[in-house]
Amino acid sequence: MRIRDRSRGGDEPEINLVPLIDVILVLIIFFVITTTFDARSVLKLELPQAAGQPNEAQANALSLLVNADGRYFVDDREALRTDLASLKRTIAEVAGDDRTRTVLLRADARTPHQAVVTALDALGQLGFQRISIATAPERTATGPAPP
């Protein structure tokens, strides 16, 4: 007579989820690290309008953006505070020792005037002499001005 041991039970298949979770976490970490974030894609600037001729932008120009709230962005780095010392520190870190670079100041049309003056003051104190202010072409009654 054959006696069955009920405590052993049969071999039941089981699905082990630990390796699957490990692979998913590695993929998430890979995508987070390799993703680049562009600060300029988040910023929506409405440049002031002017009737001047467009000037060719230099390839290595230092970009200083001032948004409508008065926050500063030097290339892709945001200044921690909006005071002069913090802005000068951020510009100095991004620009390094090269004070001959052209600086392209892009300020939103709704930016408080004090924020633009603070940016110009910081650039002047650091020794930058070639500063360009970005503007948009004037709009006519039928639409935007031709390029």
MOKAWO-V167960 format. One line per field, one symbol per residue. phi: phi as a letter, one per 20 degrees, with the letter a starting at -180 (. if undefined). burial: I if it has 16 or more other ideal C-beta (glycine too) atoms within 10 Angstrom, else O. A space follows every 10 residues. Layout:
BEGIN
phi=???
burial=???
END
This chain:
BEGIN
phi=.ddeefffme fefcdeefff fgfffffffg fffefdddff feedddffeb efffdffefd fedddcefen edcdlddeff cdefffffff fffffmeeee ffddeddffe ffgfffffff fffffenfdd cddfcdffee feqffff
burial=OOOOOOOOOO OOOOOOOOOO OOOOOOOOOO OOOOOOOOOO OOIOIOOOOO OOOOOOOOOO OIIIIIIIOI IIIIOOOOIO OIOOOOIIII IOOIIOOOOO OIIIIIIIOO IOOOIIOIII OIIOOOOIOO OOIIIOIOOO OOOOOOO
END
